Amino acid sequence: MKKTLVILSLASLFTSVIAQADTGYINVRHQYAEKSRMHADRAKFGIRLDSGLGLEGELKYKTAGDRQDVAFDNTVGSGHEFTVNYQHKINDRWMLTPSLALDSDEESTTYKLGLRLGYRVTKELSIAGRYRLDSAKLDRDKIDRDVPHNGQDDQTVNRYDIYINYGPQGPWAYEYQLTYFDADYIRYNGGTDDYEQNAVVKYQWDKRWAPFFEVGDIKVNSVDSDRQLRLRVGVKYSFF
């Protein structure tokens, strides 16, 4: 009886939140890394309330084990993430968005505290910058402090992002993202800093459907300077 009441209460709360939502979306994406030759998938969903409060959930999947060039077969979960953010419109051009996310898998939970500042340059062009502190807390049973450079311990990353969005009149839109990481553990090429680049091409099929394609420049591992392409393809469905 108590369990039934809890389920009904959660369902009522969820229905109430959905009813107040101004916008919402579902985003499904498939990923392939060029040199590691590994496939992965992600399903993300979110809503934005009239007040500016946003709620997002993300489910992550991958091919089990280390099997290369295998997609959509023996897929297992690789974590989930929940994000709360708030869009504060300063004026017609400036937008401030604080956020808090919890990203968990079977080995750790990462707390992500971020602050994004966006500026609309023109109707077609906007830019933004974000700082985010990622603090990963390892499963206590897996901690081994004898591993050097926090390799098997709690880890912290200072993350800096720059976004450029260009959406001319018509169905096509473009985005570029540059990310710099400053960590307290060995992350790339034997050092504690790293970077990534990502370019996105979107096509607004209609008011609801928007397929997209992404090309990223990412590291291969933490010990050398090798880089690889990260290819992504997906579709976003908007509702409300």
C-alpha distance (Angstrom), angle and dihedral (degrees) to the residues before:
residue distance angle dihedral
M1 . . .
K2 3.81 . .
K3 3.81 90.8 .
T4 3.81 90.2 52.0
L5 3.80 91.1 51.0
V6 3.80 91.3 50.3
I7 3.82 91.7 50.8
L8 3.80 91.5 47.5
S9 3.81 91.1 48.4
L10 3.82 92.2 50.5
A11 3.81 91.0 46.7
S12 3.81 90.3 50.2
L13 3.83 91.2 49.1
F14 3.83 92.0 48.5
T15 3.81 91.6 48.4
S16 3.80 90.2 49.8
V17 3.82 92.0 51.1
I18 3.83 92.2 47.7
A19 3.80 90.8 49.6
Q20 3.80 90.5 56.7
A21 3.80 94.4 47.2
D22 3.78 118.7 117.1
T23 3.82 97.2 -167.7
G24 3.79 137.8 3.7
Y25 3.79 141.8 177.9
I26 3.80 147.1 -171.5
N27 3.83 118.1 -146.5
V28 3.82 121.8 -169.1
R29 3.83 119.7 -175.0
H30 3.82 139.7 175.8
Q31 3.83 121.8 -154.6
Y32 3.80 136.2 -162.5
A33 3.83 126.9 -176.2
E34 3.80 114.5 -148.9
K35 3.84 103.5 -141.3
S36 3.79 102.3 25.5
R37 3.85 85.8 45.2
M38 3.80 91.7 -149.7
H39 3.81 126.4 146.4
A40 3.80 126.3 -145.2
D41 3.81 138.3 171.5
R42 3.77 137.1 -153.5
A43 3.80 135.8 -167.3
K44 3.80 115.8 -164.9
F45 3.77 129.3 -179.5
G46 3.79 132.6 179.0
I47 3.77 146.7 166.6
R48 3.79 133.7 -156.0
L49 3.81 119.7 -148.2
D50 3.79 122.9 -143.6
S51 3.81 88.4 -108.7
G52 3.83 91.9 62.3
L53 3.80 95.0 -103.2
G54 3.80 113.2 137.4
L55 3.82 129.2 -161.8
E56 3.82 122.3 -167.1
G57 3.78 134.3 179.3
E58 3.80 127.4 -169.2
L59 3.82 130.5 -167.4
K60 3.82 117.8 -164.0
Y61 3.80 129.2 -159.1
K62 3.80 138.2 177.7
T63 3.80 141.7 175.0
A64 3.80 108.9 -82.7
G65 3.81 118.4 -106.4
D66 3.81 122.2 -5.8
R67 3.80 98.6 -52.3
Q68 3.79 109.6 147.7
D69 3.82 126.5 -144.3
V70 3.80 92.4 12.8
A71 3.80 118.9 129.3
F72 3.81 132.2 -179.7
D73 3.81 93.4 2.9
N74 3.82 127.3 110.0
T75 3.80 88.5 -5.6
V76 3.82 117.5 -174.9
G77 3.79 133.8 -174.5
S78 3.81 117.0 -92.8
G79 3.79 101.2 -175.8
H80 3.78 144.2 -59.3
E81 3.79 134.7 -120.7
F82 3.80 134.9 -156.7
T83 3.81 122.2 -164.6
V84 3.80 134.0 -170.2
N85 3.81 118.7 -169.9
Y86 3.77 139.1 162.6
Q87 3.81 126.6 -145.2
H88 3.80 111.4 -146.5
K89 3.79 112.2 -170.0
I90 3.80 106.2 -149.0
N91 3.81 93.1 -178.0
D92 3.82 139.1 -39.7
R93 3.82 91.5 -61.3
W94 3.83 108.0 29.7
M95 3.81 127.5 67.5
L96 3.83 126.8 -179.5
T97 3.82 118.8 -162.3
P98 3.82 122.6 -177.1
S99 3.81 115.6 -171.0
L100 3.79 143.3 -176.1
A101 3.81 123.6 -162.2
L102 3.81 135.8 -179.9
D103 3.81 114.5 -153.9
S104 3.81 114.6 -172.7
D105 3.79 137.5 179.9
E106 3.79 133.5 160.0
E107 3.83 93.1 -77.3
S108 3.80 106.3 38.9
T109 3.79 150.5 -4.9
T110 3.80 119.8 -127.6
Y111 3.80 120.8 -155.4
K112 3.82 111.5 -151.7
L113 3.80 118.3 -164.6
G114 3.81 113.4 -177.1
L115 3.79 144.2 171.1
R116 3.82 122.1 -162.3
L117 3.81 127.0 -169.9
G118 3.80 117.4 -164.8
Y119 3.80 130.5 -169.6
R120 3.82 127.2 -167.1
V121 3.80 105.9 -143.9
T122 3.81 95.7 179.8
K123 3.79 136.0 -15.4
E124 3.81 88.7 -86.1
L125 3.82 102.3 34.3
S126 3.80 130.8 59.2
I127 3.80 134.0 165.3
A128 3.80 132.8 -164.3
G129 3.78 142.0 -179.2
R130 3.78 128.5 -155.7
Y131 3.78 136.7 -171.1
R132 3.79 118.0 -161.6
L133 3.80 131.7 179.1
D134 3.82 112.4 -150.8
S135 3.80 115.1 -164.6
A136 3.82 114.7 -175.5
K137 3.79 117.4 -159.8
L138 3.81 111.8 -161.9
D139 3.79 124.9 -142.8
R140 3.84 102.4 -91.5
D141 3.83 90.6 -130.3
K142 3.81 89.7 59.6
I143 3.81 99.5 47.3
D144 3.82 114.6 117.1
R145 3.81 110.5 172.6
D146 3.81 91.3 -174.6
V147 3.82 88.6 75.9
P148 3.84 105.9 95.4
H149 3.81 126.4 -117.4
N150 3.82 94.8 20.7
G151 3.78 89.0 -68.8
Q152 3.80 92.0 147.7
D153 3.80 102.2 24.9
D154 3.80 141.4 69.1
Q155 3.81 109.7 -49.6
T156 3.81 136.5 -158.1
V157 3.79 129.8 -157.8
N158 3.79 129.5 -172.7
R159 3.81 105.2 -151.1
Y160 3.83 125.5 -165.1
D161 3.83 121.3 -170.2
I162 3.81 132.9 -172.3
Y163 3.82 119.3 -166.9
I164 3.80 129.7 -167.2
N165 3.81 117.3 -173.3
Y166 3.80 123.8 -172.9
G167 3.80 121.5 -177.6
P168 3.81 113.6 169.2
Q169 3.78 120.9 -171.8
G170 3.77 107.8 -69.3
P171 3.80 135.8 48.6
W172 3.83 98.8 -61.1
A173 3.82 124.6 90.8
Y174 3.81 132.7 173.8
E175 3.80 135.8 -156.2
Y176 3.80 134.4 -173.6
Q177 3.81 124.0 -167.3
L178 3.81 128.6 -172.2
T179 3.81 118.6 -170.5
Y180 3.80 130.2 -171.0
F181 3.81 122.1 -167.2
D182 3.81 125.9 -158.5
A183 3.82 108.7 -173.9
D184 3.81 139.0 174.8
Y185 3.83 92.4 -131.0
I186 3.82 137.8 54.4
R187 3.79 104.2 -75.0
Y188 3.83 110.7 155.0
N189 3.84 136.9 7.8
G190 3.81 91.2 -6.1
G191 3.82 92.0 -58.2
T192 3.78 137.3 99.5
D193 3.81 98.4 -116.8
D194 3.80 129.8 75.4
Y195 3.80 141.3 166.1
E196 3.80 139.7 -152.0
Q197 3.80 135.6 -166.8
N198 3.78 127.9 -159.1
A199 3.81 132.7 -177.2
V200 3.81 122.9 -166.9
V201 3.81 131.6 -164.7
K202 3.81 115.8 -166.5
Y203 3.79 131.4 -172.2
Q204 3.82 119.8 -160.3
W205 3.80 100.7 -144.9
D206 3.80 92.1 -179.2
K207 3.80 137.3 -35.3
R208 3.80 92.1 -61.5
W209 3.82 110.7 26.7
A210 3.82 123.8 66.1
P211 3.84 119.6 167.0
F212 3.82 116.5 -164.1
F213 3.80 142.9 -172.9
E214 3.83 127.4 -152.2
V215 3.80 135.4 -165.6
G216 3.81 118.0 -165.9
D217 3.81 136.6 -174.4
I218 3.81 109.8 -144.5
K219 3.82 140.6 156.0
V220 3.80 123.1 -92.3
N221 3.82 97.0 -147.8
S222 3.80 142.3 -23.5
V223 3.81 100.7 -100.1
D224 3.82 105.4 58.8
S225 3.81 140.6 29.9
D226 3.82 98.8 -107.0
R227 3.81 115.7 134.5
Q228 3.79 130.7 -163.9
L229 3.79 141.4 -167.3
R230 3.78 118.0 -106.1
L231 3.80 112.4 -156.0
R232 3.80 122.5 -163.5
V233 3.78 133.5 179.1
G234 3.77 126.6 -179.3
V235 3.76 150.0 130.9
K236 3.79 134.2 -116.2
Y237 3.80 122.6 -149.7
S238 3.82 117.3 -162.5
F239 3.78 124.0 -161.4
F240 3.80 139.1 -179.0
